[in-house]
């Protein structure tokens, strides 16, 4: 009996350890680092984006896909790497990250690899235990880690027709009063499904503001903070969407950012925790640089007041 149990453990061990030791290879394409992901049956742009901690709009834009598209099995998807998922410091917890490797082209030297990957030379030397800077064709170099969610993703359940009718499309659906909306938990799993909130005034609200009001129960349940904000440049600099790093608000939450100096406000969507780098030291939030103009600032830092829902 004992031998049978031992044999079963030996057979299962490789399968369990493989996922933990899974490695990813980065490729340099069009001036950007990407991971080539081979789509599995039932995967969508949203599910792959969640798995690699990439904003869905960025993943869709990088592959010229509709962000609602279901992917074909075996289809190769380019997953962008940037500050929201590429880690250059050894993480404390290894469960939600996977090591990244770059394969050296024979024509590349260390300086070229550093420029391509954005990883300091000293770290590449340390992680790969290099005795010198000589590289050879096909050499695999560790260049950090990628945030990776290995949790099995359930296929989406089709929403009831009544919910679909209410949600509709932002350009066509009617604005409804709060009392007409069926009660639903505050812990909304699909942050892109919006509860419509009727504002007291007649000013037309943006989709992000609508979602913010929904998540905060019309600003009746709020968490507020004050402190420095740091601006960062996302991988897709052309994207007009506004994103944020925050350590408390859940991924997908909308944060209201107010600049008391200019009296201007923007709404940003949380894509992850604040990276543990010197750039974000003592900051309460990281905001994509596209928000600078709307907030009326030119510097890369500012003092702000933020608020978000209790989720």
C-alpha positions, 0 to 999 in steps of 0.5 A, spaced: 500 500 500 505 504 501 509 503 495 503 504 491 502 511 494 509 513 493 509 511 486 502 515 485 506 521 488 512 520 484 507 520 478 504 527 480 510 531 482 512 533 475 506 535 473 505 539 479 512 542 479 512 544 472 507 549 473 511 552 478 517 552 474 514 554 468 518 559 464 517 564 458 521 567 453 521 574 451 521 576 443 523 583 441 518 586 436 517 593 433 521 596 438 517 592 444 518 586 448 513 581 448 511 574 450 508 569 444 502 566 447 499 560 444 491 560 445 488 555 448 481 552 447 476 557 450 481 563 451 479 570 450 482 577 449 480 578 456 482 571 459 489 572 456 489 579 459 488 577 466 492 572 466 498 576 464 496 582 468 495 586 461 490 591 460 485 588 455 485 594 451 492 594 450 492 586 448 487 588 443 491 593 440 497 590 440 494 584 436 489 588 432 483 584 435 477 586 438 477 586 445 471 582 446 474 577 441 474 569 442 481 566 440 482 561 436 486 555 439 493 555 437 493 562 435 499 566 437 498 572 441 503 577 442 503 579 450 506 586 451 511 587 457 511 593 461 511 596 468 504 593 469 507 586 469 515 586 468 518 585 474 526 587 475 526 585 482 526 579 485 519 578 488 517 576 495 512 571 493 513 566 487 506 563 486 504 569 481 510 570 477 514 566 472 521 567 470 523 571 463 528 569 459 531 572 452 535 568 447 541 572 445 542 573 437 549 572 435 550 579 433 548 582 439 553 584 445 551 585 452 550 593 451 545 591 446 541 586 450 541 591 456 537 596 451 532 591 448 530 588 455 531 595 459 534 591 465 540 593 468 547 590 466 549 588 473 542 584 474 543 580 468 550 578 470 547 577 477 541 573 475 545 569 470 552 568 474 556 571 468 563 571 469 564 576 463 560 580 458 561 575 452 555 572 450 554 567 444 548 565 439 542 562 442 544 563 450 538 564 454 539 570 459 534 571 465 531 578 464 526 578 470 519 575 472 512 576 469 506 577 473 502 571 471 495 568 474 495 560 473 488 560 476 484 556 471 479 561 468 472 559 467 468 560 461 464 566 461 456 564 462 452 568 458 448 573 461 440 573 462 437 577 456 434 582 461 441 584 464 443 584 457 438 589 455 439 593 461 446 594 460 446 595 452 451 599 449 454 606 451 451 609 445 444 607 445 442 605 452 437 609 456 439 612 462 435 609 468 434 611 475 438 607 481 431 605 484 430 601 477 436 597 477 436 590 481 440 589 487 446 586 486 453 585 490 458 590 491 463 585 489 462 585 482 466 580 478 466 583 471 468 590 472 466 592 465 459 590 466 456 597 468 450 599 473 447 605 470 447 611 475 442 617 474 446 623 476 443 629 480 445 634 475 444 633 467 451 633 465 453 627 461 458 622 465 463 618 461 463 611 462 469 611 467 465 616 471 459 611 471 462 605 473 466 609 479 459 612 481 456 604 481 462 602 485 462 607 490 454 607 490 453 614 488 459 616 492 456 613 499 461 608 500 468 611 499 475 610 501 479 617 500 487 618 500 491 624 499 499 624 497 504 624 491 502 621 484 507 618 479 506 618 472 508 612 468 508 611 460 504 605 458 507 600 453 501 602 448 503 610 448 498 611 443 492 609 448 487 614 450 485 609 456 487 611 463 490 606 467 493 606 475 497 602 480 494 602 487 496 597 493 489 597 496 483 598 490 482 591 486 484 590 479 478 593 475 476 598 480 475 606 478 479 611 482 477 618 482 483 623 481 483 630 483 488 635 483 487 640 488 492 645 484 488 645 478 481 643 480 481 638 475 479 630 475 480 624 471 477 617 472 483 611 472 482 604 472 486 600 476 491 594 473 495 592 479 499 594 485 504 599 485 511 597 483 516 596 488 521 601 484 524 607 486 520 611 481 514 610 486 517 611 492 512 614 497 507 615 492 499 613 493 498 612 486 501 611 479 497 614 473 498 613 466 502 619 463 496 620 458 492 623 464 497 629 465 494 634 460 487 632 463 489 634 470 493 640 468 500 638 470 507 638 466 511 634 471 512 627 472 509 627 480 503 631 483 500 631 489 493 629 489 486 627 492 483 620 490 477 616 492 474 609 490 469 604 492 469 599 498 470 593 494 
